[in-house]
Amino acid sequence: MIKTDDLGIKFKMEKRRRSGALAFLLERSRKQRRPNGEFWALRHVSLTVERGETVGIIGSNGSGKSTLLRVVAGVYPPDEGKVSIDGEVSTLFSLGTGFNAELSGRDNIYLDGIMIGLTKNQIDGIIDDIIGFTELGDFIDMPVRTYSSGMRARLGFAIAIRADKDIVLIDEIMGAGDVAFRQKAGVEMNRIIGEKTVLLVSHSMDTIAQFANKVIWLNKGVMAAMGEPKEVIEQYLAASKVKKAPTIIE
Amino acid sequence: MWYIVKFQMKAENKNKVLGFLWSFLNPLLLLITYIVLMQIIFRRGGPQFPILLFIGLLSWTWFASSLIRSVSSITSKMGLVKSVRFPLAILPISGIIIGFFDWLFGFAILVPMLFIYEASFTVNILWLPVLLLIEFIGTIGACLIFAVLGTYLADLDNIIRFLIRIAFYLSPILYSVADTVPERLTTLYMILNPFAGLLESYKNVLVLGMPPNEYALVGAAVCVVLFVVGLWYFSRNEYRLVKAI
């Protein structure tokens, strides 16, 4: 179960983030240092996701969807409010950004598994399954930097779904693969739905409508709506002034 | 922790055709450069100069390379840091352990050299693990601090390389304190550079068969303080770091 109560995540907003020490000194001496603004990536978010639910998260770019997943993954501690997570969280690898590009796919599976708290023996037990699912073939022993984005997505999805954790976070991984992979991923999703708690971020309303039993619409860090997938998607599309839901040609 | 070190080493070594061989070649080539520079060009140093130099270089390189690694240790793993929750201190500390493996490779070259240059083996060699532990603790402290600063300040990498270069010449690596620093200034020098005592001690216990330099105590004290401050500073900033990258 995932429960947030008045959750807020705040970022410092500087004109130039991560500027250098040299810039710091120069600007200070010239009294040019700009006041640091604050920016709430998420605010007043109160939600409850029961065990076994599949919740879709929608919203325009920068609305806080990925931030919310990172909070659930434990990466960002709340600046405001409370978060309680009951259960172990699988990896959040949105399009495989967490991979070490120099290591092979196989090594990345191990590294990843260890990071989310699996033991080497546990990974040994599931690695063939994961590799089989990715259909990467010989590429599994090549450095990840040689992978296409679709291949990374396959690897990320396969690990997230086969790690057998209670809570599965999926951030746009579904959209990147080819048709065959999407179908395969769909089958896999249906298998875990009801069994695991799933948070699914996607811009594809079809994907959301297909899998989610509840949808959260985030708008500028605030929860604009939560409820029945159909209703929330309609509200969101109406607000985004999209006349018709974009359809994916399969 | 062990796996992260292992995988990071794998990632770093895979780029190199010679792989592990470089871990031997790097210190050796560096050593040869300085021997040519000091003994042939400047005509400095006694008969045991190469071995004393090598010991200094090894210990120094461990510290310096760890520090340089630590500056970018967190930003370079941005994807991972933003995806999974784990104690971020693992990142700079794994860099130190990788540096220690390089030290071990260097030590493998050092051992035959100790025989060639007729080092005096005494019971004082037992101090070596103690010295290494002190250096390890101090390096952890320094690296934790610089891992935080390096995440906030993008140009710290340039600054740290410059500072390390200066510190290198200020430390008794290319020279020994007894030969170079005037006697009346020795105390001042050893206190201003708390690591000088440690570097001298490495030479004492390995080559000269003497106990550690008394000023190593200053170095040890500074290392313990660094360690405590580093841990405190890092844990205070750990969560802010995730948002800063």
Chai-1 contact restraints between the chains, C-beta under 6 A:
chainA,res_idxA,chainB,res_idxB,connection_type,confidence,min_distance_angstrom,max_distance_angstrom,comment,restraint_id
A,F11,B,K243,contact,1.0,0.0,6.0,A-B,restraint_1
A,R18,B,A154,contact,1.0,0.0,6.0,A-B,restraint_2
A,G20,B,L153,contact,1.0,0.0,6.0,A-B,restraint_3
A,G20,B,A154,contact,1.0,0.0,6.0,A-B,restraint_4
A,G20,B,D155,contact,1.0,0.0,6.0,A-B,restraint_5
A,A21,B,L153,contact,1.0,0.0,6.0,A-B,restraint_6
A,A21,B,D155,contact,1.0,0.0,6.0,A-B,restraint_7
A,L22,B,D155,contact,1.0,0.0,6.0,A-B,restraint_8
A,G74,B,R85,contact,1.0,0.0,6.0,A-B,restraint_9
A,V75,B,K82,contact,1.0,0.0,6.0,A-B,restraint_10
A,V75,B,R85,contact,1.0,0.0,6.0,A-B,restraint_11
A,V75,B,V242,contact,1.0,0.0,6.0,A-B,restraint_12
A,P77,B,Y239,contact,1.0,0.0,6.0,A-B,restraint_13
A,L92,B,S83,contact,1.0,0.0,6.0,A-B,restraint_14
A,F93,B,S83,contact,1.0,0.0,6.0,A-B,restraint_15
A,T97,B,G79,contact,1.0,0.0,6.0,A-B,restraint_16
A,G98,B,G79,contact,1.0,0.0,6.0,A-B,restraint_17
A,G98,B,L80,contact,1.0,0.0,6.0,A-B,restraint_18
A,G98,B,S83,contact,1.0,0.0,6.0,A-B,restraint_19
A,N100,B,A11,contact,1.0,0.0,6.0,A-B,restraint_20
A,E102,B,A11,contact,1.0,0.0,6.0,A-B,restraint_21
A,E102,B,K14,contact,1.0,0.0,6.0,A-B,restraint_22
A,L103,B,F7,contact,1.0,0.0,6.0,A-B,restraint_23
A,L103,B,A11,contact,1.0,0.0,6.0,A-B,restraint_24
A,D107,B,F7,contact,1.0,0.0,6.0,A-B,restraint_25
A,L111,B,F7,contact,1.0,0.0,6.0,A-B,restraint_26
A,I114,B,Y3,contact,1.0,0.0,6.0,A-B,restraint_27
A,M115,B,V84,contact,1.0,0.0,6.0,A-B,restraint_28
A,M115,B,F86,contact,1.0,0.0,6.0,A-B,restraint_29
